[in-house]
Amino acid sequence: MGDAAMRSLREAMVDRQLVARGISDERVLAAMRAIPRHHFVPASRLSLAYSDRPVPIGSGQTISQPYIVAIMSSLLSELEEGSKVLEIGSGSGYQTAILVHMGLEVHAVEILSELAEASMARLEELQLAPASMRVANGQEGLPEHAPYDAIIAAACAKKMPVTWSQQIASRGIIVAPMGRWRGQRLVKWDEKDGAMHRSDICNVRFVPLVRG
Ligand code: SAH
C-alpha cells in the first residue's frame, strides 16, 4: 500500500475512532492525523496499523489502541508547549511521537533495549526524536531530568511507584493505568499543595509494569 492509501486509512481512523467518540482536542487530532502510525507496527502487521485495537510489536509487547493513545494524550493537553514529560514504557515510540508533535519535551524510558533502539531509529528518521530515550526501569522514574510537568505510563502498576510522586513538579499531572491485571483503571493524578488528587478515567488493559 502506498502513502496516499495509508493517509486515507489514517483520516478514517481519526474520524471514526476518535472524533466520533468525542475526542476533540485539536492538538491531539492534528498529531494523530500527521504521524504515520504504520511506521510503528511490524511489516507483517501493516494491514492492522490503523485498526481499532492494539497490535503486537514483538518482544511480547503491543502498540496501544489509537483511541487509548488519544485519551491519554488529551489528558496532557493542558500542558504548555515545552513542558517536560517523562514517558514510561515507550515501546514502539508511537505515543512518544504524538507527544513530541504536541510540542512537549519528552524523556522516554523503555525497559527492553531492542524496542528502545528500534523506536529511536524510527523517531529520528521521522524527525520526531524525544529529548532523551533511556533503557531503564521506569519504576525508578528518571531522576536526572526531574521534576516533570507530567509523567505518563503505558504499563500497569498495582500502585503508583513512590519515585513518580517524588519526581513530579508542583501542579504536575500523572497519567497511568493502575490496578490488577483484570480491572485496570486509567487514572489521572493532579499534584496540588504537596498532595496527589486522583480521578479515574476509564477501564483499560495494559501490560504489567515490569518490576526491577
Ligand atoms: N505506548 C507504547 C506502549 C507499549 S506497551 C506504544 O504504543 O507502543 C508498554 C511498554 O512498557 C512495553 O514496551 C514494555 O516493554 C514497557 N515496560 C514494561 N515495564 C516497564 C518498566 N518497568 N520500565 C520501563 N518500561 C517498561
Boltz pocket constraint, residues with backbone or C-beta under 6 A from the ligand:
constraints:
  - pocket:
      binder: B
      contacts: [[A, 61], [A, 62], [A, 63], [A, 64], [A, 88], [A, 89], [A, 90], [A, 91], [A, 92], [A, 93], [A, 94], [A, 95], [A, 96], [A, 109], [A, 110], [A, 111], [A, 112], [A, 115], [A, 136], [A, 137], [A, 138], [A, 139], [A, 154], [A, 155], [A, 207], [A, 208], [A, 209], [A, 210], [A, 211], [A, 212]]
      max_distance: 6.0
